[in-house]
Amino acid sequence: MSRVRCVILGASGLVGQRLQQRLVAHPMFEICAIAGSKSTAGKSLKSVPWRLSEPRPDLPELTIIDANSVELTKKCSDLDIKYAFSGLPSFAALSIEKALTESGVTVFSNASAHRRARGIPMVIPEINPHHLHSSMQYCATNCTLIPLVIPVAAINKISDIKSITMRSEQALSGAGWELLFDRTALSGDVNPEIAGEAEKTRAELLHVLGTIESQEITPASLDVSISCQRIARRDGHQVFVEIETTVAVPHNTLIDALKGMTCYSNLPSGPINAIHIVDKIDPIAHLWSDGSNFSLNPDPVINLKTGMGIVMGNIVLSGTRISFSAYSHNTIRGAAGGLVFLAELVHEQSLT
């Protein structure tokens, strides 16, 4: 099978470089162009500083295109590019992604610019694949939503939910590469405030759990309270959740529901299990899960499943209350990996 020719929007940011890492050897997709900001345009890809902890992979010899110029759509046409993977900031994504879709390129976007827009599917494969339909653009969700919504969706299948309360502890990398090189932040002195994060996570939770008719989403109706904070951890978003259900859920029923979540493990990025259950979460040891196994020395270029599992632990049941903690790799499952996973599902279903 021939690989789909792609452009990555993002040369120097963490999500853009995660996309480079995940697509360079991908069996479905081929990197044919890279577009970046004016500061990187015209430079060779290999001359751009590499921000990730893992070694730079053997990337193709490419000159970075100015994402803000008309050259981008012309180059995509000349190269017969079909897909764009966007790691752009939202302010840039609005115009650049629109120009690409209008030129016939299907865009898979990690930016928040077009999330929840009518006619643009925002999909987590395990949660709402029924929201998919043929489109020129598809969106992944906020990184903080992932470790929350996957366990919530499993619980929602076995009991109606009355309320959800969540508190997050979010990694430095969620704010971009700069904090990863900030000694003050790494030492523990970091601003815990994340403007708009709680509101965004709540809205997206209700959206992906909602119903669809004629491409119109009716959000789920749930009592949801969310608070978010940044902490001095390099990678990994952890959430602490309490759910009140309408009826008491037996422990065995809960575990069976969590283990039974759809996972699309047939796809290259699909985890072996959607939820990896442990007694207690260890943020260091449990960062890289493939849904069944943990790695302390991952190779995310070759092993596209590692970092894609949601780790869930500290599970306590008390009457109609279920409390737990969940954890995921924010720049893998919560960003680039989740976006590629979505593209794999769309491509498999021949929606483009």
C-alpha angles and dihedrals in degrees: 000000000000117000120245112251111240145183122211116216103211129057107176108019125095096251093045091051092045087054090051089049094049098042102042093085099018114142094218104036135049126203107230101158142012124208125195146160125296089266092064101029113118094020124114112258092236092056093063113099111258111233103185126096093233119075118273107265124232095278123187120266100260137155112224116248121220102253091203096057133084085242089081098066092039091051091048090052093047091050094045091238114179104178135043122197109203126207092161125136111257096252090058096039094063096071102022097051091045091053091051095049090048089053092054101263117131110229126211105193134197091183122103093226097099102023114133091009114145113264094015110102115225103194142174104195096224094046114037113007086142087072089067121108135151109294142148090234138040129183134210119212137249112292093235092058095062102073090041104046101044094061090039091054091051092051092045089061093061101037139010111256121231099184144355127205120186136178121186136205107199131196127244091244089066087074095050137269096297094076090052088064095040109106092197092055093043090052090058103266100118132140105251094202118104107186115225095355097117093047092047093049093049094049093048092047091056091044098054091044090050132100126255132217125167089350090303116124121214105199120232116261107234136142101244129176118183135177125180134195139176119234134185098266120118099220138002133065116225125193129196111208139186120188128187114205129195092241133026112266117216114234095240091050091052094049092048090052093049093048091045097060114129108256110173090222088169089074119082093245097034111116119235087243125010091224124038108201121210133165095241130002119245107195093207102041095039101048096099110049126157089194094271109032137039125223127201091184105041127182101201091176092068103019103057092174097062111098092021099095123095110228115213127186146136088068114180127174121197117168106300093347124098119187126183145144124236132191138192141170102262100204093041111038093013096049132358098016093047091049093051089046089055091049090051090054093047091048093047091052091049093233093145 
